[in-house]
């Protein structure tokens, strides 16, 4: 009897300890929320959301737009996501409803949007295959404009730049401190280029200049193809985040081989010096082919990397889910998760925002 009572007491104590530990965890979690941190775990949006762009709009919300994807069985062209804290995302519509696909564009080739704000308007630059009415040309970069990030958007009517294959894709626009604007693009085993953007945002001026070369940026062969540029200025340097080598399964069934790299320059037009530790985000035991990132600051001024990746369990590579990780700065270079690839599990020191919502 005494032995049975002792076992019962030990079992009861273990249950009490488990409950207390769980309570302490939730209390700590709640305190993090109260202190402004939005705790999170990857993926932050468990739905296909390739090639994300992101910005904080004048209404206080963050908006992300991705490459076209299926929602409820229907293709959505440039889905728009909204969040109060970079962690909890909600689908809110599309840049182009089905009946408003530009006539010069090609629905099956609508990729890699970039959202930016300029003189009271929201601009979405995007990649598409140029349709001239008689034949399909190469890929080009178009732009649609709206008064609010949710739209409605009106297309400008034609490409800002276009190419012969798919080298002119993955647009990014930098508004520099001196008032000049720059359009970056690149892929197809060609360099990443930059060219000054006209004040109206609808054309380019001057000459294009190559700023990132393939085959010299990474020790691990992620740079045979380079694409997805995103440029931020921190202190005296312009940092270009970009991705390579291949985002998805190729035509021969080869699995994706993709990662995030970075280079820096004292000028937005280069020359850019590659980080000797490239890539800064690559596959790990839980996620595959992370890349095509955006960079966004929270309300505390901390930099965050928003990007896509495949779950390791997704052996069909069917869905590039939305990921988030903090950028730390060490010795003048960005570091993500101490170089261990995408984070997993609960990250309690998430973004700090003035507007938080509960899950």
C-alpha positions in Angstrom: 0.0 0.0 0.0 2.8 2.4 0.9 4.6 1.7 -2.3 1.4 2.3 -4.3 0.9 5.6 -2.4 4.4 6.6 -3.2 4.0 6.0 -6.9 0.7 7.9 -6.8 2.4 10.9 -5.1 5.4 10.8 -7.5 3.0 10.7 -10.5 0.9 13.6 -9.1 4.1 15.7 -8.6 5.2 15.0 -12.1 1.8 16.2 -13.5 2.0 19.3 -11.3 5.5 20.1 -12.6 4.4 19.6 -16.2 1.4 22.0 -15.7 3.6 24.5 -13.9 6.2 24.4 -16.7 3.5 24.8 -19.4 2.1 27.7 -17.4 5.5 29.4 -17.1 6.0 29.0 -20.9 2.7 30.6 -21.7 3.3 33.3 -19.2 6.7 34.0 -20.8 5.1 33.9 -24.2 2.4 36.3 -23.2 5.1 38.6 -21.7 6.9 38.6 -25.0 3.7 39.7 -26.7 3.1 42.4 -24.1 6.7 43.7 -24.6 6.0 44.1 -28.3 7.6 40.9 -29.7 5.4 38.9 -32.1 6.5 35.3 -31.4 6.5 33.1 -34.5 7.5 29.8 -36.0 8.3 29.1 -39.6 6.5 29.0 -41.9 4.7 32.2 -41.0 2.2 31.6 -43.9 1.7 27.9 -44.6 0.6 28.4 -48.2 2.4 28.6 -51.5 3.8 32.2 -51.6 6.8 32.3 -53.9 9.1 35.3 -54.5 7.6 37.6 -51.8 7.9 41.4 -51.8 7.0 43.3 -48.7 6.6 46.9 -47.4 4.9 48.7 -44.6 2.2 51.0 -46.0 0.8 54.3 -44.8 -2.1 52.6 -43.1 0.3 50.8 -40.7 -0.1 47.4 -42.1 2.6 45.3 -43.8 1.7 44.1 -47.3 3.4 41.2 -49.1 2.7 40.2 -52.7 3.9 36.9 -54.2 4.1 35.1 -57.6 0.8 33.7 -58.8 -0.5 30.8 -56.9 -3.7 28.8 -56.4 -6.2 29.7 -53.7 -9.3 27.5 -53.4 -8.4 25.8 -56.7 -8.2 29.0 -58.7 -5.1 30.8 -59.9 -4.6 34.2 -58.3 -2.3 36.6 -60.1 -0.1 38.3 -57.6 -1.9 37.5 -54.4 -1.8 40.3 -51.8 -1.2 39.4 -48.1 -1.8 41.7 -45.2 -0.2 41.6 -41.7 -0.1 43.8 -38.6 3.1 42.2 -37.3 5.0 40.3 -40.1 3.9 37.1 -38.5 0.1 36.6 -38.9 -0.8 36.9 -42.6 -4.1 37.0 -44.3 -4.9 36.8 -48.0 -6.7 40.0 -49.1 -7.0 39.9 -52.9 -4.9 40.2 -56.0 -3.1 42.8 -58.1 -4.9 41.5 -61.2 -8.3 39.9 -61.1 -8.8 37.3 -63.9 -10.6 39.8 -66.2 -7.9 42.4 -65.8 -4.7 40.6 -67.0 -2.9 43.1 -69.2 -3.3 42.2 -72.9 0.4 42.5 -73.5 1.3 40.1 -70.7 1.0 36.3 -70.5 -1.0 34.7 -67.7 1.1 31.6 -67.4 4.2 33.7 -66.9 3.4 36.3 -64.1 6.4 36.2 -61.7 8.2 38.0 -58.9 6.4 41.2 -58.1 8.0 44.2 -56.3 5.8 46.6 -54.3 7.1 50.1 -53.7 5.6 53.5 -52.8 6.4 56.8 -54.6 4.8 60.2 -54.5 1.5 59.0 -53.0 1.1 55.9 -55.2 1.8 52.2 -54.9 3.7 50.6 -57.7 3.9 46.9 -58.4 6.7 46.0 -60.8 6.4 42.4 -62.1 7.8 39.9 -64.6 5.9 38.5 -67.5 6.3 37.1 -71.0 5.7 39.8 -73.5 2.9 39.2 -76.0 3.0 41.4 -79.0 -0.1 40.0 -80.6 1.6 37.8 -83.1 4.2 35.9 -81.1 5.5 35.5 -77.6 8.7 37.5 -77.1 11.0 37.2 -74.1 10.3 38.1 -70.5 9.8 41.8 -69.6 9.1 43.9 -66.6 5.7 45.7 -66.3 4.2 48.0 -63.7 0.8 48.5 -62.2 -0.2 51.5 -60.1 -2.8 52.1 -57.3 -3.7 54.5 -54.6 -3.7 51.8 -51.9 -1.7 48.5 -51.7 -4.9 46.5 -52.0 -5.7 48.2 -55.2 -7.5 48.5 -57.6 -4.4 48.5 -59.8 -4.1 50.0 -63.3 -1.5 48.6 -65.6 0.8 51.0 -67.4 0.2 49.3 -70.7 3.5 47.8 -71.6 7.0 46.7 -70.4 9.4 49.0 -68.8 12.3 46.8 -70.1 12.2 43.5 -72.0 14.6 40.8 -73.2 15.0 37.9 -75.6 14.6 35.1 -73.0 14.1 35.4 -69.3 17.0 37.6 -68.3 14.8 40.6 -67.6 12.8 39.3 -64.6 12.8 39.8 -60.8 12.5 43.6 -60.6 13.5 45.6 -57.6 13.3 49.4 -57.3 15.7 51.4 -55.0 14.8 55.0 -54.1 18.2 56.5 -53.1 18.9 59.3 -50.7 19.8 61.7 -53.5 16.4 61.3 -55.2 17.5 59.0 -57.9 15.6 55.8 -58.5 17.2 52.5 -59.7 15.6 49.4 -61.3 17.5 46.1 -60.8 16.7 42.9 -62.5 18.4 39.7 -63.7 18.4 35.9 -64.3 19.0 33.3 -67.1 22.7 32.8 -66.2 23.2 36.5 -67.0 24.5 39.2 -64.6 22.1 41.2 -62.4 21.8 44.6 -63.9 20.9 48.1 -62.7 19.6 51.1 -64.7 18.3 54.5 -63.6 14.5 54.7 -63.5 12.7 57.7 -65.0 10.9 59.9 -62.5 7.5 58.6 -63.6 8.6 55.0 -63.0 7.5 53.8 -66.4 10.8 53.8 -68.3 14.5 53.7 -67.8 17.2 56.3 -68.7 20.9 56.0 -69.4 22.7 52.7 -69.8 22.2 49.4 -67.9 25.2 48.3 -65.9 26.0 44.8 -64.7 26.5 44.7 -60.9 26.5 41.0 -59.9 28.2 38.4 -62.0 27.3 34.7 -62.0 29.9 32.1 -61.0 31.9 34.3 -58.6 29.6 34.9 -55.6 29.4 31.6 -53.8 31.8 28.7 -52.8 28.9 26.2 -53.1 27.8 26.7 -56.7 24.6 28.5 -55.8 25.6 31.3 -58.3 25.5 29.6 -61.7 22.3 31.6 -62.0 21.8 34.7 -60.0 18.4 36.5 -59.5 16.0 38.1 -57.1 17.9 41.2 -56.1 16.9 43.3 -53.1 19.0 46.3 -52.1 19.1 48.1 -48.7 21.4 50.8 -47.5 22.9 50.4 -44.1 25.6 52.8 -42.8 27.9 53.5 -45.7 27.1 50.4 -47.8 24.5 49.3 -50.2 23.8 45.6 -49.5 22.4 43.5 -52.3 20.6 40.3 -51.3 20.1 37.8 -54.2 19.5 34.2 -54.8 20.6 31.3 -57.0 21.0 28.7 -58.5 17.7 27.1 -59.3 14.5 27.6 -57.4 12.5 24.6 -58.4 12.5 21.1 -60.0 14.0 21.4 -63.5 12.7 19.7 -66.6 14.9 16.7 -66.0 13.5 16.2 -62.5 16.6 17.6 -60.7 15.6 18.9 -57.3 15.9 22.7 -56.5 19.3 24.1 -55.5 18.7 27.5 -54.1 20.1 29.8 -51.4 20.4 33.5 -50.4 23.7 35.4 -51.0 24.8 39.0 -50.4 27.2 41.5 -51.7 27.9 45.1 -50.8 29.1 48.4 -52.4 29.6 52.0 -51.6 27.4 52.9 -54.7 24.0 51.6 -55.8 25.7 51.0 -59.2 28.5 48.9 -57.8 31.0 47.4 -58.0 29.6 44.9 -55.4 31.9 42.9 -53.2 30.6 39.4 -52.5 30.4 38.1 -48.9 33.2 35.5 -48.4 30.7 33.5 -46.3 28.1 33.2 -49.0 25.5 31.7 -48.9 24.0 33.3 -45.8 20.8 31.1 -45.9 20.8 27.6 -47.4 19.0 24.3 -46.8 19.0 22.5 -43.5 17.3 19.5 -41.9 13.8 21.1 -42.1 13.7 23.4 -45.1 15.0 23.2 -48.7 15.8 25.8 -51.3 15.3 29.0 -49.3 15.5 32.1 -51.3 14.1 35.1 -53.3 13.9 37.3 -50.2 12.7 40.7 -49.3 14.1 42.8 -46.4 11.8 44.7 -44.0 12.4 46.6 -40.8 10.1 46.3 -37.8 9.1 49.3 -35.6 12.3 48.9 -33.5 14.5 49.2 -36.6 15.4 45.5 -36.7 15.9 44.0 -40.1 13.9 40.9 -41.1 14.3 38.5 -44.0 11.0 37.5 -45.6 11.5 34.6 -48.1 10.2 31.4 -49.5 11.3 27.8 -49.0 10.1 24.2 -49.4 9.5 22.1 -46.3 11.8 19.1 -46.3 8.8 16.9 -46.0 7.4 18.3 -49.3 9.2 15.8 -51.5 7.1 16.9 -54.5 8.4 20.5 -54.1 4.8 21.7 -54.6 4.6 24.7 -52.2 7.1 27.4 -51.5 5.9 28.6 -48.1 6.5 32.0 -46.6 9.4 32.2 -44.1 10.7 34.9 -41.7 14.0 35.3 -39.9 15.9 38.1 -38.2 19.0 39.6 -39.7 21.8 40.3 -37.4 24.8 42.4 -38.4 28.3 41.2 -37.6 31.5 42.7 -38.9 29.7 44.7 -41.5 27.7 41.8 -43.0 24.2 40.3 -42.5 23.9 37.0 -40.6 20.7 34.9 -40.4 20.2 32.3 -37.7 24.0 32.1 -37.1 24.4 30.6 -40.6 22.3 27.5 -39.7 19.6 28.0 -42.4 16.0 28.7 -41.8 14.9 28.8 -38.1 12.6 26.1 -36.7 10.5 26.0 -33.6 9.1 28.9 -31.6 11.1 32.2 -32.0 10.0 34.3 -29.1 12.0 37.4 -30.0 10.1 38.1 -33.1 9.3 41.4 -34.8 8.4 44.4 -32.6 5.4 46.2 -33.9 3.0 48.8 -32.6 0.1 46.9 -33.9 -0.2 43.3 -32.8 -2.9 40.7 -33.3 -3.4 37.3 -31.6 -3.3 34.0 -33.5 
